[in-house]
Amino acid sequence: MKAFACGDVVPGCDSRWVCSTEDEILVEVSRHAASSHGLTELTPDLASAVRGSIVAV
């Protein structure tokens, strides 16, 4: 299992995910970024930051 906390990339955000794979987390983060942060795409830099903050659980 993999886990990611949005606050590790976007200070102040309390959203968290636990998924089977990093790719599943990226799908959920993309949806969250659009609905909660107004981002229309997950840029390569942002995707890299997210991947770098994912931890095994």
MILUM-561627 format. One line per 2 residues: for each residue x, y, z of N, C-alpha, C, CB. Coordinates in steps of 0.2 Angstrom, whole numbers, plus 2048, in hexadecimal, padded with zeros to 3 digits. Glycine has a CB too. Layout:
# residues N
X:Y:Z:X:Y:Z:X:Y:Z:X:Y:Z  ...
# end
This chain:
# residues 57
804:7FA:800:800:800:800:804:806:800:7FB:800:806  802:80C:7FD:805:812:7FD:801:817:800:807:814:7F5
804:81C:803:800:822:806:803:829:804:800:821:80D  7FE:82E:803:801:834:801:7FC:839:805:800:835:7FA
7FF:83E:808:7FC:844:80B:7FD:84A:807:7FF:845:813  7F8:84D:805:7F8:853:801:7FC:859:804:7F1:856:7FF
7FB:859:80B:7FF:85F:80E:806:85E:80E:7FD:85E:815  809:858:80C:810:858:80B:812:85C:804:812:851:80A
80E:85D:800:80F:861:7FA:80C:868:7FA:80D:85D:7F4  806:868:7FD:802:86E:7FD:800:870:805:7FB:86E:7F9
805:874:808:804:875:80F:7FD:877:811:809:87B:811  7FA:874:816:7F3:876:818:7EE:872:816:7F2:87D:816
7EF:86D:811:7EA:869:80F:7EA:862:813:7EB:867:807  7E5:860:815:7E4:85A:81A:7E2:854:816:7DF:85B:81F
7E2:854:80F:7E0:84E:80C:7E5:849:80C:7DE:850:804  7E3:842:80C:7E8:83D:80C:7E5:837:808:7E9:83A:813
7E9:833:806:7E7:82D:802:7EB:827:804:7E7:82E:7FA  7E8:821:804:7EC:81B:804:7E9:816:7FE:7EB:817:80B
7EE:814:7FA:7EC:810:7F4:7F1:80B:7F3:7EB:815:7EE  7EF:806:7EF:7F3:801:7ED:7FA:803:7E9:7F0:7FB:7E9
7F9:808:7E5:7FF:809:7E1:800:811:7E1:7FE:807:7DA  806:813:7DF:807:81A:7DE:803:81D:7D8:80E:81C:7DC
801:819:7D3:7FD:81C:7CD:7F6:81D:7D0:7FD:816:7C8  7F3:819:7D4:7ED:81A:7D7:7ED:820:7DB:7EA:814:7DB
7F2:821:7DF:7F2:828:7E3:7F2:82E:7DE:7F8:828:7E7  7F6:82D:7D9:7F6:833:7D4:7F0:834:7D1:7FB:831:7CE
7EC:82F:7CF:7E5:830:7CD:7E1:834:7D2:7E2:829:7CB  7E1:832:7D8:7DD:835:7DD:7DF:83C:7DE:7DD:831:7E4
7E6:83D:7DE:7E9:844:7DF:7E7:849:7DA:7F0:844:7E0  7E7:846:7D4:7E5:84A:7CE:7DE:84D:7CF:7E5:846:7C7
7D9:848:7D1:7D2:84A:7D2:7D2:84F:7D8:7CE:844:7D4  7D5:84E:7DD:7D5:853:7E3:7D8:85A:7E1:7D9:850:7E9
7DE:859:7DD:7E1:860:7DB:7DC:864:7D7:7E7:85E:7D7  7D8:861:7D3:7D3:865:7CF:7CE:867:7D3:7D0:860:7C9
7CB:863:7D7:7C5:865:7DB:7C6:869:7E1:7C1:85F:7DD  7CC:868:7E4:7CE:86C:7EA:7D3:872:7E9:7D0:868:7EF
7D7:871:7E4:7DC:876:7E3:7DC:87A:7DD:7E3:873:7E4  7D7:878:7D9:7D6:87C:7D2:7DB:87A:7CD:7D6:883:7D4
7DF:875:7CE:7E4:873:7C9:7E1:86F:7C3:7EA:86F:7CC  7E2:871:7BD:7DF:86D:7B7:7E3:867:7B5:7DD:872:7B2
7E9:867:7B7:7EE:862:7B5:7F3:860:7BA:7F1:863:7AE  7F5:85A:7BB:7FB:859:7BF:801:859:7BB:7FA:851:7C3
805:85F:7BC:80B:860:7B8:810:85B:7BA:80D:867:7BA  815:85A:7B6:81A:855:7B7:81E:857:7BE:81F:855:7B2
81F:85D:7BF:822:85F:7C6:81E:85D:7CC:824:867:7C6  817:85F:7CB:813:85D:7D1:812:855:7D2:80C:860:7CF
812:852:7CC:812:84A:7CD:818:848:7D0:811:847:7C5  81E:84B:7CE:824:849:7D1:824:84A:7D9:82A:84C:7CE
821:850:7DB:821:852:7E2:81D:84D:7E6:81F:859:7E3  817:84B:7E2:812:846:7E5:816:83F:7E6:80C:846:7E1
819:83D:7E1:81C:836:7E1:822:836:7E6:81F:835:7DA  825:83C:7E7:82A:83C:7EC:828:83C:7F3:82E:843:7EB
821:83E:7F4:81E:83E:7FB:81A:838:7FD:81A:844:7FB  81A:833:7F8:816:82D:7F9:81A:829:7FD:814:82A:7F2
817:826:802:81A:821:807:817:81A:807:81B:824:80E  81B:815:808:818:80E:809:815:80E:810:81E:809:808
80F:80A:810:80C:809:816:80A:802:817:805:80D:817
# end
